[in-house]
Amino acid sequence: MNPNYQLTDSQDSYGFGFLDEFAKREIRRVILKAISIPGYQTPYASREMPMGRGFGTGGLQLTLSMIGPEDTLKVIDQGSDDSVNAVNLRKFAELTCPDVSTTESTTEATLIQTRHRVPEIALREDQVLNLQVPYPDPLVIVEPSEAKRKIMHGEGDYARLLTKLYEDLVKFDEITISHRYPTRINGHYVIDPSPIPRYDVPKLHQSQALLLFGAGREKKIYAVPPYTNAEPLVFDDVPFRTENFYNADGKRRACNRCGSTNSFLDELNLEDGSKAWQCSDTDFCNRQLARTDAGEVTQ
Amino acid sequence: MKPILEVKGLTRIHGTECPSCLDMTGPEHDTNVCPACGSVVAAANVSFSLQPGEILGIMGESGSGKSTVVKTLYFDQAPSRGSAIFRDGDQNHELFNLNGAEQRWLRNHRFGMVYQNPNLGLNFGISAGGNIAERLLMNDLNHYGDIRRRAGELLTRTDVMVSRMDESPKQFSGGMQQRVQIAKALATRPPLLYLDEVTTGLDLSVQARILDLILEIQHELGTAMIVVTHDLGVIRLLASRTLVMKYGRVIESGLTDQILEDPQQAYTQQLVASTL
């Protein structure tokens, strides 16, 4: 970001939240439709944002059309509040939404925009999670024609997606999809839940918070409303498995910063060539660390 | 016994149809291109019925419309006119009045199709077992172990080595690919099977094995079949009744023996004579 860049001061040029009121209204209507048809990829007129498509413009448009001065915004990228994408999007929101407060705390936020992770701390009914989505359609790997994909979604025809899982099991004895795991919402539509790891997929199921998915480049918005079923696509006799972070001895790895053994870990290459594991959710890690320092958690 | 399939007046015209399309084409005009509007009459007023467990042959040269008939019945193409009633137990399905989802359901659950070109019937990007699994998954079988077992059984039944079920059909010979297609078509035990030039392009011994397999399946499962071919040998071996088509019209129909031994139409006579 150019530190000298100033948005125009004129109130007539840019409204609150950068988007004009018509754009916000259209997006809000699409959000309502998406909530009404859980998992359905609702088309919308994705606006040009002052950043490249693919950098979270879908999630950002959701956020900017919903945010008000009373909101507290948290922006995360791969679980971290400090990575480039998160910092830039947060700065943009601060610049264009005067009076909105931002936070790094998951519990204080009312609106959370995220890329690639769902926060470790369970979300509440009064919170909304906006996920940035690069590829909204899970069927794209088996059917190149969008017209045919729409028919397949309408008829709930996901046999070919399951065939892909069958082939994985035949070749590798295991389903090899690490992220963007196809998940059936409310018993019908299967969504691409954005590149969250498998670890986060169970958090979509019966979530208390509203989960919204915005794909800016692909011009689609879809939703997992609160208390809605979200079931990963599996075979009856092959249960869904999440990352377990076991080491060679079968012991669960712990975060080397906070010592937590119940969070999603990032694998880090240290300077001496060795590897270390650390919580991907920085807010969660900081909280654990604070509790450890206060003597609440014994290792 | 009521017929399992009753087709009436099936017509398929490619292009901007005009009122004289049907009058100005056909064997007597020696063309299937309408001279008035240039439309191609692929099939015109084709009617026949098929009994449960029966094999009906459709014979004719290239472009006579025999594949068009089967493709419309399998919903690969939509007909211009005509009706077809499929009797499934107590239910009568008027095939061309169904919506897309109902057509897809019938196609996946009650019909089977074996194409001349395995490229059309099989997905070469996935394994032979995967191709069969796909069809079982469409039938709401969602148990990996059961799918594996059933796919293995079907491939054994069609003489494909189970040890090769996890290979891509790309690596199979033409005859094996055809047998995988048959296994895939049979996966749901359909009461009606369409075979479109199944043995064309295969060598004679492989042809014989595939024809034997088809007959065995018919005896075992009582599957009704429509066999489309230009090969009189196949018709003689498989079909009890036969339609002869030319320029989109059925020009002769009856018992296969009768047609082959005592052809009435000049075209059929020529066809029978040419193979001797």
Chai-1 contact restraints between the chains, C-beta under 6 A:
chainA,res_idxA,chainB,res_idxB,connection_type,confidence,min_distance_angstrom,max_distance_angstrom,comment,restraint_id
A,E155,B,A101,contact,1.0,0.0,6.0,A-B,restraint_1
A,A159,B,E134,contact,1.0,0.0,6.0,A-B,restraint_2
A,A159,B,L137,contact,1.0,0.0,6.0,A-B,restraint_3
A,A159,B,M138,contact,1.0,0.0,6.0,A-B,restraint_4
A,L162,B,L137,contact,1.0,0.0,6.0,A-B,restraint_5
A,T163,B,G130,contact,1.0,0.0,6.0,A-B,restraint_6
A,T163,B,A133,contact,1.0,0.0,6.0,A-B,restraint_7
A,T163,B,E134,contact,1.0,0.0,6.0,A-B,restraint_8
A,Y166,B,G130,contact,1.0,0.0,6.0,A-B,restraint_9
A,Y166,B,A133,contact,1.0,0.0,6.0,A-B,restraint_10
A,E167,B,I126,contact,1.0,0.0,6.0,A-B,restraint_11
A,E167,B,G130,contact,1.0,0.0,6.0,A-B,restraint_12
A,V170,B,D166,contact,1.0,0.0,6.0,A-B,restraint_13
A,F235,B,N142,contact,1.0,0.0,6.0,A-B,restraint_14
A,F235,B,Y144,contact,1.0,0.0,6.0,A-B,restraint_15
A,D236,B,N142,contact,1.0,0.0,6.0,A-B,restraint_16
A,D236,B,H143,contact,1.0,0.0,6.0,A-B,restraint_17
A,D237,B,H143,contact,1.0,0.0,6.0,A-B,restraint_18
A,D237,B,Y144,contact,1.0,0.0,6.0,A-B,restraint_19
A,D237,B,G145,contact,1.0,0.0,6.0,A-B,restraint_20
A,V238,B,Y144,contact,1.0,0.0,6.0,A-B,restraint_21
